Amino acid sequence: MNASTPARNGIWLVAEREIGSKLRSKAFLISTGILLLIALAGVLFGGFASQNNDAMPVAVTSETATAVSALPDVEVTEVASRAEAEELVREGDVDAAVLAGDNAAGYTIVALEDAPGSLVSALSLSPEVVILEPVTTNPLLRYFIAIAFGLVFMMAAATFGGTIAQSVVEEKQTRVVEVLLSAIPARTLLAGKVIGNTVLAMGQILALAAVATIGLIVTGQREVLTTLGAPIIWFAVFFLFGFILLAAMFAAAASMVSRQEDIGSTTTPITMLIMAPYVLVIVFNDNPLVLTIMSYVPFSAPVGMPMRLFVGEAQWWEPLLSLAILLASCVAAIVVGAKIYENSLLRMGSRVKLAEALRG
Amino acid sequence: MTTGLLELSGITKSYGSRRVLDDVSFTVAPGRLTGFVGGNGAGKTTTMRIILGLLSSDGGRVDLDGTPLTTADRRRFGYMPEERGLYPKMKVREQIVYLARLHGFSKPEATERATALLTELGLGERLDDTIESLSLGNQQRAQIAASLVHDPEVLILDEPFSGLDPLAVDVVAGVLQASAARGASILFSSHQLDVVERLCDDLVILAGGTIRAAGSRDGLRAEHARDRYELISAGDAGWLRTEPGVTVVDFEGGYALFDADGPDTAQRVLQSAVARGDVASFAPKHPSLAQIFKEVIQ
């Protein structure tokens, strides 16, 4: 027997058990499968919707054929006379007919009920428009991506944060923790739990990123992928450390109670912290000030910074600075979390007060 | 390799203003089973947790072979907490293998040991069942396997026999004796004084946070023997009542239980008894553990 087995061996054993017991849970596997399918469906739907710009069927005569054919998104049917063109409009074979006219524009547009706006503007002489602050990204796309980052962050963090909290309380409630602590130090146990659940959460994030990337390639949305590629990678990096931070907090909070029913009483504030970025990014995804603040606050940086990178508002050094802040808070959370965890783990019964847990 | 002599000296512990352990000192010797008895709330579990490093003491020290106990030493300890604890949804063998690996065994070694030990404890048929599907008695056996699987040098067992049927008590007692025979130092607490009396080599009695008696079982019995003798003879033993220096405790026909004021008196009684007729038995009567216990905790 080797009594001097290094602590990392114990950490890995604990992590392995955490991962193994989760991977054997059917509920977990099924919900992950559903999540991946939803992500794939979302990307595919987005792809098809953007390709689905139906060309407008338009009837023309020989005088207008050249001018109309040059317009985008029209399907031209050339007819011999005005009467024939009107007939096609009436029967609904075409949406509109463009005929030669003697007005200033030189065209007459014939439509059945409503004026075809896009055709009218396409054939009109528009004044020159100068936009001082152009929107670089499609606002709808921006909104969906904000939801996607926010939702993925919230769901993954809540799922695996919840898992770590339950696992801590399960060990306390069943008292197996006393047996474990007679074999390994509390810090080893905590480290193993955090690492195990981080591996699981990262696995899920990477699977989602892979599905999104493949979906974008398959549906030919390469230009979205070019703008989204870097933010996705940054999201993964920020999520990694953001989750370690949250996992340490969840473990510490959960160690203060002794029964599963009481978990909520200490973990609710952390759950709020996870939900905040989701809500904020949906409401304020076009507000640069809120996004900038979010991109530096450790709890919302995993959502805020990739979002700013996506819309091109962040300077190259900003993600690095934000990551440094996140890392520092991560270290602080681990130190404080480990202290609370060590001090609370063997206190059974009523909830341990935070001051006592910190004092030891 | 250390020998595993565990020594507690002057351990004190208070929760707030309530002192739960006061100057607790005793030793747990290798190769011996030390029984740890005391009433509810006497401080047994607290003492055990301090030995395991699960709690820190306010004062005093725990030494192993004369040097202060370290975390590395404690990895060679086995512990069975009073509140049983294993993962309910984990399979029996998987769980014991996991614990053995946490104690530093390789996977194949751990599997081999877990299988052998669980089989010895009568769980050979249930290796791949989850803990929660076992009866309480069988969960208890699994718990004992958890504390023994790494062949610990020092074993600390909090109430290992509670909840076991008499057959299971014998199985567990056998496993513990085998472990002691291999040189382990074993400290176990129990409320079942008859089991402790039968099993232990040494005894520690704790009451109100202080040690009331500690030493070898036989030594303690001799110490608490008050020159009480039992006589079984053919004739009527009524004559004893008029014998000087003798106080009869119990008497019926040829049977008498009496206290003598000294060994000389006892010898004189024996001689008169032999002179009066056939003596079937004459022996000093040692007090039971239950009697000693009641006596010392008062």
Interface residues (C-beta under 8 A of the other chain):
Chain A: M1 N2 A3 S4 T5 N9 G10 L13 V14 R17 S21 E170 E171 T174 R175 V176 V177 E178 V179 L180 L181 S182 A183 I184 P185 L346 M348
Chain B: R49 L52 G53 L54 L55 T71 A72 R74 R75 R76 F77 G78 Y79 M80 P81 E83 R84 G85 L86 Y87 P88 K89 M90 Y98 L99 R101 L102 H103 G104 F105 A146 S147 H150 D151
